[in-house]
Amino acid sequence: MNQDNKLAVVWTSADKEVAEKMVFMYAYNAAKFGWWDEINFIIWGPSSKLLSEDKDLQEYILKMKEVGVNVYACKACADMYKVSDKLSEIGIEVKYMGKPLTQYLQEDHKVITF
């Protein structure tokens, strides 16, 4: 697999419209149509709280997972918002993401942040 064809999407915004109309739509279609060999979607900060409360976004996350997007939530942030258990219940791997993100950057993954 080409190391340069890996993408990390860091979603931090608590804005639902940004999530639906850009972040989720791009990540989903990028996986569905094979634009990247690997897509890692990271839920970080206020986005974790929004996702824990919004059924539409939860369903979209499941749809992304079905097409092969790897979905993670930052445990430190999710714990701050007290939503780690809720995110785990909907099938998201909740773990500390500082080191994985650093590895993505050091390995020259493409990283986009919203």
Secondary structure, DSSP 8 states (H G I E B T S, - for coil): --GGGEEEEEE----HHHIIIIIHHHHHHHHHTTSSSEEEEEE-THHHHHHHH-HHHHHHHHHHHHTT-EEEEEHHHHHHTT-HHHHHHTT-EEE--HHHHHHHHHTT-EEEE-
